[in-house]
Amino acid sequence: MAEPETVEVASTRIAGIIAQESRDQFEARNAGDVIPNVEAITCEWLTDVLCADAKGISVTDFNLVLVSAGTHARHRLELTYSGEPPVGADLPKTVFSKTLPTVENRMMVGITGHARTEGRFYTEMRPELNLEIPHCYHSTVDRTSCAAIHLLEDLVATKGAEFTNNETYVTRAMAEDMVELLAGLHGHFYADRRFEDEFKWVARFTRWFMGGVTKLHVDESTEAALTQAADHIPARLLARRDEIWPATMSSLKIHDESPETFLHSDVHIGNWYQTARGSMGLCDWQCAGRGHWARDLSYAISGALTIEDRRNWETELVQRYLARFGEVAGTTFGFDEAWTYYRQQMFQALLNWTPTLCPSEHLPATMQTEGMSLTMIERMTAAIDDLDALDSF
């Protein structure tokens, strides 16, 4: 059996592939073609992808607008068609693309399997859910080059969506909508037997987390971040900083010992949006996996709310989540049991943000702004302290 690639070898290999792509200047024509970057998109490819159910209609022109560049390159495509689509055909006027044009993109999202996970969620699992989650028109991922494209619903156009961030004030109604969406997701896939066959590709949370420890040195990032963010961490918790990493490892146990469900796994406030009608929705599913539902719940509540609002609302929000979860899954948990899980998974929430403040050499230096990272760390360490989470095991 061949030895797995090191990060350095993979990076060199991917750089060579991207250099060749640049020389080739490939143009995609068929839906199954690999898309190395948006320059490869053509009207023929868009027609094959979007117009299969609209015979006689084709894409005759499109305009590309760069929206943002981070873990992916994100573009809005404004489309022109050859005629009026037939009744019932879903031909969007605009779509939103996510591609991986750079070595950094493909190392973060392609080679890790995150692009495959997101694509398969949208195409295989998303259709089952009646929740506020973007629809996907098309997804292709290439394992060799780690190139990928997801062609998604343009939420601004279809729903007047506004995307949230750490400066967004999340109201009580918004928070209630968020926990109900998570309960709907978790309840639908709770203890789903398909995780052993049809959905076996969904990575277990513990495996995903330990991959970050071994490859990205999350433990070292955490130690550095606790020092750098010391002014934002409660003094009582900071005095027990040596207990934080062991508690984080202990909090993995529940993921291995309890029935699994599908997790978004990165439910920070920057991955939510609010529609013009006021509904909260959840996007960016690249870190999805399977594990214990409390991981998403703790993360969402602690990261989205101000510290004071979280203190005032969290008990009722957890109760609301449990009620909706029970309706969807047909399984209920006692509040005391759920509250223990909620307290313990705060450590897993925090460990999504220490590496963004102090990333390892294999992560981009600017995954998030310093302000965003410090806000998340401040809110999550306050929750750990308020809830005496270190003493919850």
C-alpha positions as CSV (number, residue, x, y, z in Angstrom):
1,M,0.0,0.0,0.0
2,A,1.3,3.4,-1.0
3,E,2.2,5.8,1.8
4,P,-0.2,8.8,2.2
5,E,1.0,12.1,0.7
6,T,2.5,14.5,3.1
7,V,1.1,18.1,3.1
8,E,4.3,19.3,1.4
9,V,4.2,16.7,-1.4
10,A,0.5,17.2,-2.0
11,S,1.0,21.0,-2.2
12,T,3.7,20.6,-4.8
13,R,1.6,18.1,-6.8
14,I,-1.4,20.4,-6.8
15,A,0.7,23.4,-7.8
16,G,1.9,21.5,-10.8
17,I,-1.6,20.6,-11.8
18,I,-2.8,24.2,-11.6
19,A,0.2,25.4,-13.6
20,Q,-0.8,22.9,-16.3
21,E,-4.4,24.0,-16.2
22,S,-3.3,27.6,-16.8
23,R,-1.3,26.5,-19.8
24,D,-4.2,24.4,-21.2
25,Q,-6.9,27.1,-20.7
26,F,-9.5,24.3,-20.7
27,E,-13.1,25.1,-21.7
28,A,-15.9,22.9,-20.2
29,R,-18.6,21.7,-22.6
30,N,-20.4,18.8,-20.8
31,A,-21.9,18.6,-17.3
32,G,-19.4,16.0,-16.1
33,D,-16.3,18.1,-17.1
34,V,-14.0,19.1,-14.3
35,I,-14.0,22.9,-13.7
36,P,-10.6,24.1,-12.5
37,N,-11.7,27.8,-12.3
38,V,-14.6,30.0,-13.5
39,E,-12.6,30.8,-16.7
40,A,-13.5,27.2,-17.9
41,I,-17.2,27.9,-17.7
42,T,-18.9,28.2,-21.1
43,C,-22.5,28.7,-22.4
44,E,-22.4,25.0,-23.6
45,W,-21.5,23.8,-20.1
46,L,-24.2,25.9,-18.5
47,T,-26.8,24.7,-20.9
48,D,-25.9,21.1,-20.2
49,V,-26.0,21.7,-16.5
50,L,-29.1,23.9,-16.2
51,C,-31.4,23.2,-19.2
52,A,-31.8,19.5,-19.3
53,D,-35.5,19.8,-18.4
54,A,-36.1,22.7,-20.8
55,K,-35.7,21.3,-24.3
56,G,-34.9,23.8,-26.9
57,I,-33.6,26.4,-24.4
58,S,-30.0,27.2,-24.0
59,V,-27.7,29.6,-22.2
60,T,-26.6,32.2,-24.8
61,D,-24.6,34.5,-22.5
62,F,-23.5,35.0,-18.9
63,N,-21.7,37.6,-16.8
64,L,-19.3,36.7,-14.0
65,V,-19.1,38.9,-10.9
66,L,-16.6,38.1,-8.1
67,V,-18.3,38.1,-4.8
68,S,-15.5,37.0,-2.4
69,A,-12.4,34.9,-2.2
70,G,-11.5,32.8,0.8
71,T,-11.6,29.1,1.2
72,H,-13.4,29.2,-2.2
73,A,-13.6,31.7,-5.0
74,R,-17.2,32.8,-5.0
75,H,-18.9,34.3,-8.1
76,R,-22.4,35.3,-9.2
77,L,-23.3,34.3,-12.7
78,E,-25.9,36.4,-14.4
79,L,-27.5,34.3,-17.2
80,T,-29.2,34.9,-20.5
81,Y,-31.3,32.2,-22.2
82,S,-32.3,31.7,-25.8
83,G,-36.0,31.9,-25.1
84,E,-38.8,31.6,-22.5
85,P,-38.5,28.4,-20.5
86,P,-41.4,26.0,-20.5
87,V,-43.8,26.0,-17.5
88,G,-42.3,24.2,-14.5
89,A,-38.7,24.5,-15.7
90,D,-36.4,25.9,-13.0
91,L,-34.1,28.2,-14.9
92,P,-32.5,30.7,-12.6
93,K,-31.6,34.1,-13.8
94,T,-28.6,34.1,-11.6
95,V,-26.6,31.4,-9.8
96,F,-23.8,31.4,-7.2
97,S,-20.6,29.4,-7.9
98,K,-18.0,28.1,-5.5
99,T,-14.7,26.9,-7.1
100,L,-11.2,26.0,-6.0
101,P,-8.8,27.8,-8.4
102,T,-5.7,28.1,-6.1
103,V,-3.3,25.8,-4.4
104,E,-4.4,27.2,-1.0
105,N,-8.1,26.5,-1.9
106,R,-7.5,23.0,-3.0
107,M,-5.3,22.2,0.1
108,M,-7.9,23.5,2.4
109,V,-11.1,22.2,0.8
110,G,-10.2,19.8,-2.0
111,I,-7.6,17.5,-0.7
112,T,-9.3,17.4,2.7
113,G,-12.5,16.0,1.2
114,H,-14.5,19.0,2.3
115,A,-15.6,19.8,-1.3
116,R,-16.8,16.2,-1.8
117,T,-18.7,16.4,1.4
118,E,-20.5,19.6,0.6
119,G,-21.3,18.4,-2.9
120,R,-22.7,15.1,-1.8
121,F,-24.7,16.8,1.0
122,Y,-26.4,19.1,-1.5
123,T,-27.1,16.5,-4.1
124,E,-27.9,13.4,-1.9
125,M,-29.2,14.7,1.4
126,R,-30.4,18.3,0.9
127,P,-33.4,17.1,-1.3
128,E,-34.9,15.4,1.8
129,L,-35.0,18.5,3.9
130,N,-37.7,21.1,4.0
131,L,-35.5,23.6,5.7
132,E,-34.0,27.0,4.8
133,I,-30.8,25.7,3.1
134,P,-29.7,26.7,-0.4
135,H,-30.5,24.5,-3.3
136,C,-27.8,23.1,-5.5
137,Y,-28.1,23.0,-9.3
138,H,-24.9,21.1,-10.0
139,S,-21.7,19.8,-8.3
140,T,-18.6,18.1,-9.6
141,V,-15.4,17.2,-7.7
142,D,-12.2,15.7,-9.1
143,R,-10.2,13.6,-6.7
144,T,-6.9,13.8,-8.6
145,S,-6.7,17.6,-9.2
146,C,-8.9,18.5,-6.2
147,A,-10.7,20.9,-8.5
148,A,-14.4,21.4,-7.7
149,I,-17.5,23.5,-8.5
150,H,-20.8,23.9,-6.7
151,L,-23.5,25.8,-8.6
152,L,-25.9,27.1,-6.0
153,E,-29.1,29.1,-5.5
154,D,-28.4,32.8,-5.5
155,L,-30.1,33.5,-2.2
156,V,-29.9,37.3,-2.6
157,A,-31.9,37.0,-5.8
158,T,-34.3,34.3,-4.8
159,K,-35.0,35.3,-1.2
160,G,-33.6,38.7,-0.6
161,A,-31.1,37.2,1.8
162,E,-28.8,39.1,4.0
163,F,-25.7,37.3,5.3
164,T,-24.8,37.7,9.0
165,N,-21.5,38.1,10.7
166,N,-20.1,38.8,14.2
167,E,-21.4,42.4,14.0
168,T,-25.0,41.3,13.4
169,Y,-27.3,41.6,16.4
170,V,-29.1,38.2,16.6
171,T,-32.6,38.8,18.1
172,R,-34.5,36.3,20.2
173,A,-36.7,35.4,17.2
174,M,-33.6,34.8,15.0
175,A,-32.0,32.6,17.7
176,E,-35.2,30.6,18.0
177,D,-35.3,30.1,14.3
178,M,-31.7,28.9,14.3
179,V,-32.2,26.3,16.9
180,E,-35.3,25.0,15.2
181,L,-33.5,24.6,11.9
182,L,-30.8,22.6,13.7
183,A,-33.4,20.5,15.4
184,G,-35.0,19.8,12.1
185,L,-31.7,18.8,10.5
186,H,-30.6,16.7,13.5
187,G,-33.9,15.1,14.1
188,H,-34.3,14.0,10.5
189,F,-31.0,12.1,10.4
190,Y,-30.9,11.0,14.0
191,A,-29.7,7.4,14.3
192,D,-30.1,7.0,10.6
193,R,-29.1,3.5,9.4
194,R,-28.0,4.9,6.1
195,F,-24.8,6.1,7.9
196,E,-23.6,2.5,7.6
197,D,-24.1,2.2,3.9
198,E,-25.7,4.9,1.7
199,F,-24.3,7.8,3.8
200,K,-21.1,6.0,4.9
201,W,-19.1,8.8,3.2
202,V,-20.1,11.2,5.9
203,A,-17.1,11.4,8.2
204,R,-17.4,10.8,11.9
205,F,-16.8,13.9,13.9
206,T,-14.0,12.4,16.0
207,R,-12.1,11.4,12.9
208,W,-12.5,14.9,11.4
209,F,-11.4,16.5,14.7
210,M,-8.4,14.3,15.1
211,G,-7.3,14.9,11.5
212,G,-7.1,18.6,12.5
213,V,-5.0,17.7,15.4
214,T,-2.5,15.6,13.5
215,K,-2.4,17.6,10.3
216,L,-3.1,21.1,11.4
217,H,-1.8,21.0,15.0
218,V,-5.0,22.4,16.5
219,D,-3.6,21.7,20.0
220,E,-0.7,24.0,19.4
221,S,-2.9,26.7,17.9
222,T,-5.1,26.5,21.0
223,E,-2.3,27.0,23.4
224,A,-1.0,30.0,21.4
225,A,-4.5,31.5,21.1
226,L,-5.2,31.2,24.8
227,T,-2.1,33.4,25.3
228,Q,-2.9,35.9,22.5
229,A,-6.6,36.3,23.5
230,A,-5.9,36.3,27.2
231,D,-7.6,39.7,27.6
232,H,-10.8,38.3,26.1
233,I,-11.0,35.2,28.4
234,P,-12.5,35.1,31.9
235,A,-9.8,35.2,34.5
236,R,-11.2,32.2,36.3
237,L,-11.1,30.1,33.2
238,L,-7.6,31.4,32.2
239,A,-6.3,30.2,35.6
240,R,-7.3,26.7,34.6
241,R,-6.1,26.9,31.0
242,D,-4.1,23.6,31.4
243,E,-7.5,21.8,31.8
244,I,-9.0,23.1,28.5
245,W,-7.3,20.7,26.1
246,P,-7.9,17.6,28.2
247,A,-11.6,18.6,28.5
248,T,-11.7,19.1,24.8
249,M,-10.5,15.6,24.3
250,S,-12.9,14.2,26.9
251,S,-15.8,15.9,25.1
252,L,-15.2,13.7,22.0
253,K,-16.4,10.7,24.0
254,I,-20.1,11.4,23.4
255,H,-19.6,11.4,19.6
256,D,-18.3,7.8,19.7
257,E,-20.7,6.4,22.2
258,S,-24.1,7.9,21.3
259,P,-26.4,7.6,18.2
260,E,-25.2,9.8,15.4
261,T,-26.8,12.5,13.4
262,F,-25.8,14.7,10.6
263,L,-23.8,17.8,11.7
264,H,-23.1,21.0,9.9
265,S,-20.1,21.3,12.2
266,D,-19.3,25.0,11.5
267,V,-22.4,26.9,12.5
268,H,-20.7,30.2,13.3
269,I,-22.7,33.3,12.6
270,G,-20.9,34.0,9.3
271,N,-22.5,30.9,7.8
272,W,-26.1,32.0,8.5
273,Y,-28.4,34.3,6.5
274,Q,-31.8,35.9,7.0
275,T,-34.3,35.9,4.2
276,A,-36.5,38.9,3.4
277,R,-39.3,37.1,5.2
278,G,-37.2,36.9,8.4
279,S,-36.3,33.2,8.2
280,M,-32.8,32.1,9.2
281,G,-31.0,29.8,6.8
282,L,-27.7,27.9,6.9
283,C,-25.1,27.6,4.2
284,D,-21.5,26.5,3.7
285,W,-21.7,22.7,4.4
286,Q,-18.1,21.8,3.7
287,C,-17.2,20.8,7.2
288,A,-20.3,18.6,7.6
289,G,-20.0,15.2,9.4
290,R,-21.8,12.9,11.8
291,G,-21.7,12.9,15.5
292,H,-23.7,14.1,18.6
293,W,-26.2,16.9,18.0
294,A,-25.0,19.0,21.0
295,R,-21.9,20.0,19.1
296,D,-23.9,22.2,16.6
297,L,-26.3,23.4,19.3
298,S,-23.5,24.6,21.7
299,Y,-21.6,26.2,18.8
300,A,-24.6,28.1,17.3
301,I,-25.9,29.5,20.6
302,S,-22.5,30.5,22.0
303,G,-21.2,32.0,18.8
304,A,-24.2,33.9,17.6
305,L,-25.5,35.6,20.7
306,T,-24.0,38.3,22.8
307,I,-22.8,37.0,26.1
308,E,-25.6,38.7,28.0
309,D,-28.3,37.4,25.6
310,R,-26.9,33.9,25.7
311,R,-27.0,33.9,29.5
312,N,-30.6,35.1,29.5
313,W,-32.0,32.9,26.7
314,E,-29.9,29.7,26.5
315,T,-32.1,27.6,28.9
316,E,-35.2,28.3,26.9
317,L,-33.4,27.9,23.6
318,V,-32.2,24.5,24.5
319,Q,-35.7,23.5,25.6
320,R,-37.1,24.8,22.3
321,Y,-34.5,22.8,20.4
322,L,-35.4,19.6,22.4
323,A,-39.1,20.0,21.7
324,R,-38.6,20.4,18.0
325,F,-36.0,17.6,17.9
326,G,-38.5,15.3,19.6
327,E,-41.2,16.2,17.1
328,V,-39.0,15.3,14.1
329,A,-37.0,12.4,15.5
330,G,-39.6,10.8,17.7
331,T,-37.0,10.7,20.4
332,T,-36.8,12.8,23.5
333,F,-34.0,13.7,26.0
334,G,-34.4,14.9,29.6
335,F,-33.3,18.5,30.0
336,D,-30.7,17.7,32.6
337,E,-29.0,15.1,30.3
338,A,-29.2,17.5,27.3
339,W,-27.8,20.4,29.4
340,T,-24.7,18.3,30.3
341,Y,-24.1,17.6,26.7
342,Y,-24.6,21.3,25.9
343,R,-22.1,22.4,28.5
344,Q,-19.4,19.8,27.4
345,Q,-19.6,20.6,23.7
346,M,-18.7,24.3,24.3
347,F,-15.1,23.0,24.1
348,Q,-15.6,21.8,20.6
349,A,-17.1,25.2,19.6
350,L,-14.0,27.0,21.0
351,L,-11.7,24.7,19.1
352,N,-13.1,25.9,15.7
353,W,-11.8,29.4,16.5
354,T,-8.4,29.0,18.2
355,P,-6.8,27.9,14.9
356,T,-8.3,30.9,13.1
357,L,-6.6,33.3,15.5
358,C,-3.3,31.4,15.6
359,P,-3.2,29.2,12.5
360,S,-0.6,26.6,11.8
361,E,1.8,26.9,8.8
362,H,-0.6,24.7,6.8
363,L,-3.6,27.1,7.2
364,P,-4.0,30.6,5.7
365,A,-3.1,33.5,7.9
366,T,-6.4,35.2,7.3
367,M,-9.1,32.6,7.4
368,Q,-11.1,35.1,9.4
369,T,-10.6,38.6,10.6
370,E,-8.9,39.0,14.0
371,G,-12.0,40.8,15.2
372,M,-14.2,37.8,14.3
373,S,-11.9,35.3,15.9
374,L,-11.6,37.3,19.1
375,T,-15.3,37.8,19.3
376,M,-16.0,34.1,19.0
377,I,-13.3,33.1,21.5
378,E,-14.6,35.7,24.0
379,R,-18.2,34.5,23.7
380,M,-17.3,30.8,23.8
381,T,-14.9,31.0,26.7
382,A,-17.5,33.1,28.6
383,A,-20.0,30.3,28.0
384,I,-17.4,27.7,29.2
385,D,-16.9,29.7,32.4
386,D,-20.5,30.6,33.0
387,L,-21.6,27.0,32.7
388,D,-18.7,25.5,34.8
389,A,-18.1,23.3,31.7
390,L,-14.7,22.1,33.1
391,D,-16.5,20.5,35.9
392,S,-19.2,18.9,33.7
393,F,-17.5,15.6,33.0
